[in-house]
Amino acid sequence: MITKLFGGGTERRALRTALGLSGLGEIEELLIACRQPQTEEIRARLAGVKKVRLEEIPRRRRWDLGHLRELGRVLREFSPQVVHAWQVQDLYWAAAARPRRAGLVGSLFNSGLMDEAGRLPYPRSIYLNVGTAARFAHLMLANCQAGIDNWSRLARIPRGKFRLLPNLVVFDPPPPLDDEERRQRREELGLSPDQVVALSVARLHLPMKGQDMALRAVAELAPRHPELVLLLAGDGPSREEVEELHRRLGLGERVRLLGWVERPHELLSLADLFLLASRTEGFPNALVEAMVMGVPVVASAVGAVPEILRQGERGILAEPTPEGIARALEGMLGELSRWREVARRQAEEVGREYSSESIIPRLLELYREAAKIAGASPL
């Protein structure tokens, strides 16, 4: 596996996947080649895991030939049957450094559009870069059907090279609260029992994450649903823009910007519903985590969301516009008791569907397929 293994969601998924693979008897040894120095926490977490070897091979500039030589040396010594590049830029390095008969797998973790409702693409240079990198891979993994459709069309990647694999979602939910504990915790946040609390957990990054649409939807609903309160958990480059829109719409305490929250799952225990208002997504782990905790969900119909919600059976799909999100929220508020029961019934099933026991064996089969295409010895 070649990755940064530090910081964002893609790297966290790589770490979780490595830990899941290490538990399989078919895996003899797993090498993680990182292009950034790792934190002591990451080193400590991997140090005690059998069969996992961590190699830090810093890349100091975009085209670092020293990095390429060292990566090639490490891969020749390790002699893998499959190399998995977790980010597009790593595909170039992996293609140049991998042993000739090793399978090469790449990953794409978004829908391929900046705005799925408006069909707004990324700059053309991105599709050229991704399409060129994908030529070197034997297989490309995508975590949503929208990603396969858009990347194959816009980056001209053959559809036959793609395989669909949902994200692995691993987390430890907090213990459930009884009614009295929940009431007390909500009171500590200034939330009354008669308020309906919607929670959104996402990086403040416009336009992609859609917090502006969430705020406009709440403003539209305020006269008809004064009980609705929205908690926005997260920070990011668009914080000032979101705060300014909050002031301009006069939302006051109806929408509360909480900033970075270290343990958002504790907030999920207090929420009546979860809101995902993105304009584009790949596979939103936060949505699945809310569902595993039995929280009703309203989510934009982007990326893997329609697949996760089974076209609206598991939650309410929203058109990714302010008006569409407002309609979906109002639909949830009108049938909240029914959706609570739906969420409670499906929680365990959703947890199993995206668990390590479900996703990791599927990934191993895809590794076997890539190795076979490349002519490597069987895994």
Backbone hydrogen bonds, N-H to C=O, Kabsch-Sander energy under -0.5 kcal/mol:
donor,donor_aa,acceptor,acceptor_aa,energy
2,I,84,H,-2.7
3,T,33,A,-1.9
8,G,6,F,-1.0
12,R,8,G,-1.9
13,R,9,G,-2.3
14,A,10,T,-1.9
15,L,11,E,-2.3
16,R,12,R,-2.5
17,T,13,R,-2.6
18,A,14,A,-2.5
19,L,15,L,-2.3
20,G,16,R,-2.1
21,L,17,T,-2.9
22,S,18,A,-2.1
23,G,19,L,-0.5
23,G,20,G,-1.0
24,L,21,L,-2.0
27,I,24,L,-1.0
28,E,26,E,-0.7
30,L,51,K,-3.7
32,I,53,R,-3.0
33,A,1,M,-3.0
33,A,31,L,-0.6
34,C,32,I,-0.7
34,C,55,E,-3.0
35,R,3,T,-1.3
43,R,39,T,-2.3
44,A,40,E,-2.8
45,R,41,E,-2.1
46,L,42,I,-1.9
47,A,43,R,-1.9
48,G,44,A,-0.8
49,V,46,L,-1.6
50,K,48,G,-0.6
52,V,49,V,-1.3
53,R,30,L,-3.0
53,R,51,K,-0.5
55,E,32,I,-2.8
55,E,53,R,-0.5
57,I,34,C,-3.5
57,I,55,E,-0.7
59,R,35,R,-1.7
60,R,58,P,-0.6
64,D,61,R,-0.5
64,D,62,R,-0.7
65,L,63,W,-0.8
68,L,64,D,-1.8
69,R,65,L,-2.5
70,E,66,G,-2.2
71,L,67,H,-2.8
72,G,68,L,-2.6
73,R,69,R,-2.2
74,V,70,E,-2.5
75,L,71,L,-2.6
76,R,72,G,-2.4
77,E,73,R,-2.1
78,F,74,V,-2.4
79,S,75,L,-2.9
83,V,103,G,-3.1
85,A,83,V,-0.6
85,A,105,V,-2.9
86,W,2,I,-2.5
86,W,84,H,-0.7
90,D,87,Q,-1.0
91,L,87,Q,-0.7
91,L,88,V,-1.6
92,Y,88,V,-0.7
93,W,89,Q,-0.9
94,A,90,D,-2.7
95,A,91,L,-2.7
96,A,92,Y,-1.8
97,A,93,W,-2.1
98,R,94,A,-2.4
102,A,99,P,-1.9
103,G,81,Q,-2.9
105,V,83,V,-2.8
106,G,139,L,-2.2
107,S,85,A,-0.8
108,L,141,L,-2.6
114,M,120,L,-2.0
115,D,120,L,-1.6
116,E,279,R,-2.2
117,A,279,R,-0.5
120,L,115,D,-2.3
122,Y,112,G,-0.5
126,I,123,P,-1.6
127,Y,123,P,-1.0
128,L,124,R,-2.1
129,N,125,S,-2.2
130,V,126,I,-2.8
131,G,127,Y,-2.7
132,T,128,L,-2.1
133,A,129,N,-2.4
134,A,130,V,-2.5
135,R,131,G,-0.8
135,R,132,T,-0.7
136,F,133,A,-1.5
137,A,134,A,-0.9
138,H,104,L,-2.8
139,L,104,L,-1.5
140,M,161,K,-2.6
141,L,106,G,-3.0
142,A,163,R,-2.3
143,N,108,L,-1.0
148,I,144,C,-1.4
149,D,145,Q,-2.5
150,N,146,A,-2.8
151,W,147,G,-2.6
152,S,148,I,-1.9
153,R,149,D,-1.3
154,L,150,N,-3.2
155,A,151,W,-2.0
157,I,151,W,-0.8
161,K,158,P,-1.9
162,F,159,R,-1.5
163,R,140,M,-2.1
165,L,142,A,-2.7
165,L,163,R,-0.5
169,V,167,N,-0.5
169,V,354,Y,-2.7
170,V,168,L,-0.6
182,R,178,D,-2.5
183,R,179,D,-2.2
184,Q,180,E,-2.4
185,R,181,E,-2.5
186,R,182,R,-2.3
187,E,183,R,-2.1
188,E,184,Q,-1.8
189,L,185,R,-0.9
189,L,186,R,-0.7
190,G,187,E,-1.9
191,L,186,R,-2.8
192,S,190,G,-0.5
195,Q,192,S,-1.4
196,V,227,E,-2.4
197,V,195,Q,-0.6
198,A,196,V,-0.6
198,A,229,V,-3.3
199,L,273,L,-2.2
200,S,231,L,-2.7
202,A,200,S,-0.6
202,A,233,A,-2.1
204,L,235,D,-1.2
205,H,203,R,-1.7
209,K,205,H,-2.9
210,G,207,P,-1.0
213,M,210,G,-0.5
214,A,210,G,-1.8
215,L,211,Q,-2.4
216,R,212,D,-2.1
217,A,213,M,-2.2
218,V,214,A,-2.2
219,A,215,L,-2.3
220,E,216,R,-2.0
221,L,217,A,-1.9
222,A,218,V,-1.6
224,R,221,L,-0.9
225,H,221,L,-2.9
228,L,225,H,-1.7
229,V,196,V,-2.7
230,L,254,R,-3.3
231,L,198,A,-3.0
232,L,230,L,-0.5
232,L,256,R,-2.9
233,A,200,S,-3.1
233,A,231,L,-0.7
234,G,232,L,-0.5
234,G,259,G,-2.2
238,S,204,L,-2.7
239,R,236,G,-1.5
242,V,238,S,-2.5
243,E,239,R,-2.8
244,E,240,E,-2.4
245,L,241,E,-2.0
246,H,242,V,-2.3
247,R,243,E,-2.1
248,R,244,E,-2.6
249,L,245,L,-2.3
250,G,246,H,-0.5
250,G,247,R,-1.0
251,L,246,H,-1.7
254,R,251,L,-2.5
255,V,252,G,-0.8
256,R,230,L,-2.7
257,L,255,V,-0.5
258,L,232,L,-2.7
258,L,256,R,-0.8
259,G,232,L,-0.7
266,E,263,R,-1.4
267,L,263,R,-0.7
268,L,264,P,-1.7
269,S,265,H,-1.2
270,L,267,L,-1.4
271,A,267,L,-0.9
271,A,268,L,-0.5
272,D,197,V,-2.7
273,L,197,V,-1.6
274,F,296,P,-2.7
275,L,199,L,-2.9
276,L,298,V,-2.4
277,A,275,L,-0.5
279,R,208,M,-3.1
280,T,208,M,-1.2
285,N,283,F,-1.0
287,L,284,P,-0.6
288,V,284,P,-1.3
289,E,285,N,-2.6
290,A,286,A,-2.0
291,M,287,L,-2.0
292,V,288,V,-2.6
293,M,289,E,-1.4
294,G,291,M,-1.7
295,V,290,A,-2.3
298,V,274,F,-2.7
299,A,316,I,-2.4
300,S,276,L,-2.2
301,A,318,A,-2.7
302,V,300,S,-2.1
304,A,282,G,-2.8
305,V,302,V,-2.2
308,I,304,A,-2.7
309,L,305,V,-2.9
310,R,307,E,-0.8
311,Q,306,P,-3.1
312,G,309,L,-0.7
313,E,309,L,-1.0
313,E,310,R,-1.2
314,R,309,L,-2.3
316,I,297,V,-2.2
317,L,315,G,-0.5
318,A,299,A,-2.6
321,T,319,E,-2.8
325,I,321,T,-2.6
326,A,322,P,-2.2
327,R,323,E,-2.3
328,A,324,G,-2.1
329,L,325,I,-2.6
330,E,326,A,-2.4
331,G,327,R,-2.2
332,M,328,A,-2.1
333,L,329,L,-2.7
334,G,330,E,-1.9
335,E,331,G,-0.9
335,E,332,M,-0.8
336,L,333,L,-0.7
339,W,335,E,-2.2
340,R,336,L,-2.2
341,E,337,S,-1.6
342,V,338,R,-2.2
343,A,339,W,-2.6
344,R,340,R,-2.2
345,R,341,E,-2.3
346,Q,342,V,-1.9
347,A,343,A,-1.1
350,V,346,Q,-2.5
351,G,347,A,-2.0
352,R,348,E,-2.0
353,E,349,E,-2.1
354,Y,350,V,-1.5
355,S,352,R,-1.3
358,S,355,S,-0.6
359,I,355,S,-2.7
360,I,356,S,-1.7
362,R,358,S,-0.6
363,L,359,I,-2.1
364,L,360,I,-2.4
365,E,361,P,-1.8
366,L,362,R,-1.6
367,Y,363,L,-2.3
368,R,364,L,-2.3
369,E,365,E,-2.0
370,A,366,L,-2.4
371,A,367,Y,-2.6
372,K,368,R,-2.2
373,I,369,E,-2.2
374,A,370,A,-2.1
375,G,371,A,-1.0
376,A,371,A,-2.6
